[in-house]
């Protein structure tokens, strides 16, 4: 039995009226499709990446004009464009198989189907019986559609899981950023397709012998052996392998329409110096190279916007993903939703999959300077709030105070950014943000400290009172201590004509 990811229906979707069905990739152009509908959020995000990558492989636009033509593509034209790539998308059968090693890997270790998921227990964890925060044996087998999506996610988000098990092209736990311009599903997918050239069948890594990194590992301390690493071009000549990388050497074991296990061999392709069009980057302080950003935070709120969905100022070492850099020319003057997601990793262990969907407002370059200042001011104030509570109570509350501050001010940040997009003055916006930060900071301080004034030693009470007074002074526009915030919020600048 051959199961083909182009020709067979396998992607679950939910429609605008709430009904559900399973589609072939080219059928995503249907106007009634709202979203993909897997039972795991990481598979939903991976599926969106798959569809963006497939659309790039089949139809990569050379420039803005070709991209605009793609918005109006006819269903039959999309079907034929995908059908050209069908020989490279067999999940089962003979010959090269989707996201699987070119070799059969008969002598490789056999692992349960469950091990394809990043939050499953690894081999050593199971042997040592330490799977307390991760899980084993949740899935005794996977239907072929789920196996295909889990396999793609496994290769795309691969983490370091032991000697010779290579990480994904972007490293483990990469941050994924997607532009969502409206309700039309095809428009959303096409909005994130970068410029480049359509792929050839032979461009997919499973259509060739694996570029193994075994020689590189053997030559410890030596330069990488020829063929042990891959560096892909960046920009308009971007190769399809950025979307369909294959760091792990895997072959699925499928029986009677289900994937029951898989074989894995170590030392797959070691990707070096590769950037992904859906992931923002930062500059490594030592090498000065651009490195894909990871999700190494507990939430993806506005505190992570700089260099993610709004440009960083020149020279700070952060760069938005390619889809965000091309957004303004594709959707001039339009505010859109944004999807930010990824695995929050604790070293090689998947802690949790997190996401957020803020609004990217249409802001001028000058207004973006103020928004960056507002975010930086929030970082300063959240730190002041934490230290004021810690000093008054002599109890370290850690990141909980700062996280709570960001959560409580998020709605105000969105409201003020929307106001800027509609013409509100920067001075008014900055002053309103200072007032909101003051309200939230003092509210958090009071909630934590005031109940303790009747429960602690009398010597604590003066510390609480003094701490609150000092915190409040930082927001007084007439005091010197508020000067750094006023500068960031442009409160002392003259109003432009």
C-alpha positions in Angstrom: 0.0 0.0 0.0 1.3 3.4 -1.0 0.2 6.4 1.1 1.0 9.7 -0.7 0.8 13.0 1.1 -0.1 14.9 -2.1 -2.6 12.6 -3.7 -4.4 11.1 -0.6 -6.6 13.0 1.9 -4.9 13.1 5.3 -5.0 16.7 6.7 -7.8 17.3 9.3 -9.4 20.7 9.1 -12.2 22.6 10.7 -14.4 24.8 8.5 -16.0 28.2 9.1 -19.3 26.6 10.2 -17.5 24.4 12.7 -17.8 21.1 10.7 -14.7 18.9 10.2 -13.3 17.0 7.3 -10.0 15.6 5.9 -8.5 17.1 2.9 -5.6 16.8 0.4 -3.1 19.6 0.5 -4.4 21.4 -2.7 -7.9 21.5 -1.2 -6.8 24.0 1.4 -7.7 26.7 -1.2 -11.4 26.0 -0.4 -12.9 29.2 0.9 -14.7 27.5 3.8 -11.6 26.2 5.6 -10.7 28.0 8.9 -7.8 26.0 10.4 -6.0 22.7 10.5 -7.4 20.5 13.3 -4.9 18.0 14.7 -5.3 16.8 18.3 -2.0 18.4 19.4 -1.0 22.1 19.1 2.6 21.3 18.0 1.2 19.2 15.1 -1.1 22.1 14.1 1.9 24.5 13.9 4.0 21.8 12.1 1.2 21.3 9.6 1.1 25.0 8.8 4.9 25.0 8.3 4.4 21.9 6.1 1.8 23.7 3.9 3.9 26.8 3.6 6.9 24.7 2.7 5.0 22.7 0.1 3.6 25.8 -1.4 7.1 27.2 -1.6 8.4 24.0 -3.2 5.7 24.0 -5.8 5.1 27.7 -6.6 7.9 29.8 -5.0 7.3 33.3 -6.3 10.3 35.2 -7.8 9.1 38.6 -6.7 6.1 40.6 -5.4 4.3 40.5 -8.7 4.4 36.7 -8.9 3.4 36.5 -5.2 0.3 38.6 -5.9 -0.6 36.3 -8.8 -0.5 33.4 -6.3 -3.3 34.9 -4.3 -5.7 34.4 -7.3 -4.5 30.9 -8.2 -7.2 28.6 -9.5 -7.9 25.3 -7.6 -6.9 23.1 -10.6 -3.7 25.0 -11.1 -2.7 24.5 -7.4 -3.6 20.8 -7.7 -1.3 20.4 -10.7 1.5 22.3 -9.1 1.4 20.0 -6.1 1.0 16.9 -8.2 4.3 17.5 -9.9 6.0 16.9 -6.5 3.9 13.8 -5.6 6.8 11.3 -6.4 8.7 12.8 -3.4 5.8 12.4 -1.0 5.2 8.7 -0.5 5.1 8.0 3.2 4.9 4.2 2.6 5.8 1.9 -0.2 9.1 1.2 -2.1 11.8 3.7 -2.9 12.5 7.0 -1.3 10.0 7.9 1.4 8.9 11.2 2.9 11.3 12.5 5.6 12.9 9.1 5.9 16.4 7.9 5.3 17.3 6.8 1.8 18.6 3.5 3.3 16.4 0.9 4.9 18.4 1.0 8.2 17.9 -2.7 8.9 20.4 -2.8 11.7 19.2 0.4 13.5 17.6 0.6 16.9 13.8 0.1 16.8 11.7 2.6 18.9 8.0 2.8 19.7 5.7 5.1 17.7 5.4 7.3 20.8 9.1 8.3 20.6 8.3 10.5 17.6 6.9 13.1 19.9 9.2 15.6 21.6 7.5 15.4 24.9 7.9 11.6 25.1 10.5 10.0 27.3 13.9 9.2 25.7 15.6 5.8 25.7 17.9 6.6 28.6 15.1 8.2 30.6 13.0 5.1 30.3 15.9 2.8 31.2 16.6 4.9 34.3 12.8 5.1 35.1 13.0 8.9 35.4 10.1 9.9 33.2 8.3 12.1 35.7 7.9 15.2 33.5 7.8 13.4 30.2 5.7 10.4 29.2 6.2 6.9 27.7 3.8 4.5 25.9 1.0 7.0 25.3 0.6 5.8 21.7 0.9 2.1 20.8 0.7 3.0 17.1 -0.3 5.9 14.9 -2.6 6.2 11.9 -0.7 7.1 8.8 -1.8 10.7 8.6 -0.7 11.3 12.2 2.5 9.4 11.7 3.3 11.7 8.7 2.7 14.8 10.7 4.5 13.5 13.8 7.5 12.5 11.6 7.6 16.0 10.0 7.5 17.7 13.4 10.1 15.3 14.7 12.5 16.3 11.9 11.6 20.0 12.0 11.9 20.5 15.8 14.5 17.8 16.6 16.3 18.3 19.8 19.6 17.0 21.1 18.6 13.6 22.5 21.9 11.8 22.9 25.2 11.1 21.1 24.8 11.3 17.4 21.2 12.4 17.4 21.4 15.6 15.4 19.3 18.7 16.2 17.0 20.4 13.7 18.1 22.9 11.2 17.1 25.7 13.6 18.3 23.9 16.7 15.9 22.4 19.3 12.8 24.3 20.3 12.8 27.0 17.5 10.5 29.9 17.6 7.9 29.9 14.7 6.3 33.2 13.6 3.5 33.3 11.1 1.5 36.2 9.6 -2.3 35.7 9.6 -3.7 38.4 7.3 -7.4 37.4 7.4 -9.9 34.7 7.5 -8.9 33.1 4.2 -6.8 30.0 4.9 -5.0 29.9 1.5 -4.1 33.6 1.9 -2.6 32.9 5.3 -0.5 30.1 3.9 0.6 32.1 0.9 1.4 35.2 3.0 4.2 33.2 4.6 5.8 31.8 1.5 9.2 33.5 0.8 10.6 34.5 -2.5 12.8 31.9 -4.3 12.5 29.3 -7.0 10.3 26.2 -7.2 11.9 22.9 -6.1 13.0 20.0 -8.2 12.2 16.5 -7.0 15.8 15.8 -6.3 16.0 18.9 -3.9 14.2 17.0 -1.1 16.8 15.5 1.2 15.2 12.0 1.3 15.5 11.7 -2.5 19.3 11.3 -2.1 21.8 9.4 0.0 22.0 10.9 3.5 24.8 13.4 4.1 26.1 11.7 7.3 28.0 13.5 10.0 29.6 10.3 11.3 33.0 11.1 9.9 32.9 14.5 11.6 32.1 12.9 14.9 35.0 10.4 14.5 37.5 13.1 13.9 37.2 14.7 17.3 39.0 18.1 17.4 39.5 18.1 13.7 37.8 20.2 11.1 34.4 18.9 9.8 34.9 16.2 7.2 33.7 16.9 3.7 30.0 16.3 3.4 29.5 16.3 7.2 27.6 19.6 7.3 25.3 21.5 5.1 25.1 25.2 4.6 22.1 26.4 2.6 21.9 29.7 0.7 19.8 32.5 2.2 17.4 34.8 0.5 15.8 34.6 -3.0 17.8 31.4 -3.9 16.7 29.6 -0.7 16.5 25.9 -1.1 13.5 23.8 -0.2 15.5 22.0 2.4 15.1 24.9 4.8 11.5 23.7 5.1 12.1 20.0 4.7 15.3 19.4 6.6 16.2 15.9 7.8 18.7 15.8 10.6 17.5 12.3 11.9 18.0 9.0 10.1 14.6 7.4 10.5 12.5 4.6 8.7 8.9 4.0 9.7 7.6 0.5 10.3 4.0 0.4 9.1 1.6 -2.5 9.2 -2.0 -2.7 8.0 -2.4 1.1 7.7 -0.7 2.0 11.0 2.8 3.0 12.0 3.7 0.8 14.9 7.4 1.7 15.4 10.4 3.2 13.7 14.1 2.5 13.2 16.6 5.3 13.9 20.3 5.4 13.2 22.6 8.1 14.6 24.7 10.7 12.8 22.3 12.2 10.3 22.9 15.5 8.5 24.5 18.2 10.6 23.0 21.5 9.5 25.3 24.5 10.0 24.7 28.2 9.2 21.1 27.7 8.1 18.3 30.2 8.6 14.6 29.5 8.3 12.2 31.9 6.7 9.6 31.5 9.5 12.0 31.9 12.5 13.5 35.2 13.8 17.3 35.3 14.4 19.8 36.9 16.8 23.5 37.7 16.5 25.8 35.4 18.4 28.0 37.6 20.5 31.1 35.5 20.0 30.9 34.5 16.3 28.7 37.4 15.1 26.8 34.9 13.1 23.0 35.0 12.9 21.4 32.2 15.0 17.7 31.1 14.9 15.9 32.1 18.0 14.5 29.5 20.5 11.5 29.5 22.7 13.3 29.7 26.0 10.6 31.6 27.9 7.5 30.7 29.8 5.2 32.9 27.7 5.2 34.6 24.4 3.8 38.0 25.3 4.7 41.5 24.2 7.9 41.4 26.1 9.2 39.2 23.2 8.0 41.4 20.4 11.3 43.3 19.6 13.0 41.5 16.8 10.1 39.0 16.6 7.2 40.9 15.1 8.4 44.5 15.2 11.9 45.5 14.0 14.7 45.9 16.5 16.7 49.1 16.3 19.9 48.9 14.2 22.8 47.1 15.8 21.0 45.3 18.6 21.5 41.9 17.0 17.9 40.8 16.4 16.3 40.1 13.0 12.7 39.2 12.2 11.9 36.2 10.1 11.7 36.7 6.3 7.9 36.5 6.3 7.7 39.5 8.6 10.3 41.5 6.6 8.2 41.0 3.4 4.9 41.6 5.2 4.6 45.4 4.7 5.1 45.3 1.0 2.6 42.5 0.6 -0.1 44.0 2.9 0.6 47.8 2.9 -1.4 49.7 5.6 -3.0 46.5 7.0 -3.0 45.3 10.6 -2.9 41.5 10.9 -2.9 38.8 13.5 0.4 37.0 14.3 1.0 33.5 15.5 4.1 32.9 17.6 4.7 29.4 18.8 7.2 26.7 19.8 8.5 24.2 22.3 9.9 25.7 25.5 12.9 23.4 26.1 14.7 22.6 29.4 18.0 21.6 27.9 17.0 18.5 25.8 13.6 18.0 27.5 10.4 19.5 26.1 8.8 21.4 29.0 5.7 22.7 27.2 4.5 23.9 23.8 3.4 27.5 24.0 1.8 30.0 21.6 0.3 33.5 21.4 -1.6 35.4 18.7 -1.2 39.1 19.1 -2.2 41.8 16.6 0.5 43.4 14.5 -0.7 46.9 14.0 0.2 49.1 11.1 2.7 51.4 12.7 5.0 53.9 11.2 8.7 53.5 11.7 8.6 56.4 14.2 5.7 54.9 16.1 7.7 51.6 16.3 10.4 53.5 18.1 8.0 54.3 20.9 6.6 50.8 21.1 10.1 49.5 21.6 10.5 52.1 24.3 7.3 50.9 25.9 8.5 47.3 26.0 11.8 48.3 27.4 10.1 50.5 30.1 7.9 47.5 31.0 11.0 45.4 31.5 12.5 48.0 33.8 9.3 48.4 35.8 8.7 44.7 36.2 12.2 44.5 37.6 11.6 47.4 40.0 8.4 45.7 41.2 10.1 42.4 41.8 12.9 44.0 43.7 10.6 46.2 45.8 8.6 43.2 47.0 11.8 41.1 47.6 13.4 43.8 49.6 10.3 44.5 51.7 9.4 40.9 52.4 12.9 39.4 52.3 11.4 36.6 50.2 12.5 36.0 46.6 9.4 35.7 44.5 11.4 35.1 41.3 10.0 35.5 37.8 6.4 35.1 39.0 6.1 38.8 39.8 7.5 39.9 36.5 5.4 37.4 34.5 2.2 38.6 36.3 3.1 42.2 35.5 3.3 41.4 31.8 0.1 39.4 31.8 -1.9 42.3 33.5 -0.5 45.0 31.2 -0.9 43.0 27.9 -4.4 44.3 27.1 -3.3 47.9 27.6 -0.3 47.4 25.3 -2.6 46.2 22.5 -5.1 49.0 23.1 -2.4 51.7 23.0 -0.7 50.2 19.9 -4.1 50.2 18.2 -4.5 53.9 19.2 -1.1 54.7 17.7 -2.1 53.0 14.4 -5.2 55.2 14.4 -3.3 58.5 15.0 -3.0 58.9 18.7 0.0 61.1 19.7 3.1 59.5 21.0 3.2 61.7 24.1 -0.3 60.8 25.0 0.4 57.1 24.4 3.6 57.2 26.5 1.9 58.9 29.4 -1.0 56.5 29.3 1.5 53.6 29.4 3.4 55.0 32.4 0.0 55.4 34.2 -1.0 51.8 33.4 2.4 50.4 34.6 2.1 52.3 37.8 -1.4 51.0 38.5 -0.4 47.4 37.8 3.0 47.5 39.7 1.4 49.0 42.9 -1.5 46.6 42.6 0.8 43.6 42.6 2.9 45.1 45.4 -0.2 45.6 47.5 -1.6 42.2 46.9 1.5 40.4 48.0 2.7 42.7 50.9 -0.4 44.1 52.6 -1.8 40.8 53.9 1.5 40.2 55.5 1.5 43.4 57.5 -0.7 41.7 60.2 1.2 38.3 60.0 4.8 39.3 60.2 7.1 40.9 62.8 6.5 44.6 63.3 9.9 45.4 61.8 8.6 44.3 58.4 5.9 46.9 58.3 8.2 49.9 57.9 10.0 48.1 55.1 6.7 47.5 53.3 5.6 51.1 53.6 9.0 52.4 52.5 9.2 50.0 49.6 5.8 51.1 48.3 6.7 54.8 48.6 9.9 54.2 46.7 8.1 52.2 44.0 5.5 54.9 43.6 8.2 57.6 43.2 9.6 55.9 40.2 6.4 56.8 38.3 6.1 60.4 39.4 6.8 62.5 36.2 8.2 65.3 38.4 11.0 63.1 40.1 14.4 62.4 38.8 13.9 58.6 39.4 11.3 58.6 36.6 13.6 60.2 34.0 14.7 56.9 32.3 11.1 55.9 31.8 10.1 59.4 30.5 12.9 59.2 27.9 11.8 55.8 26.7 8.2 56.9 26.6 9.0 60.2 24.8 7.1 62.2 27.4 9.5 65.1 27.5 9.8 65.6 23.8 8.1 68.5 22.0 5.0 67.6 20.0 5.8 67.4 16.3 3.9 69.7 14.0 
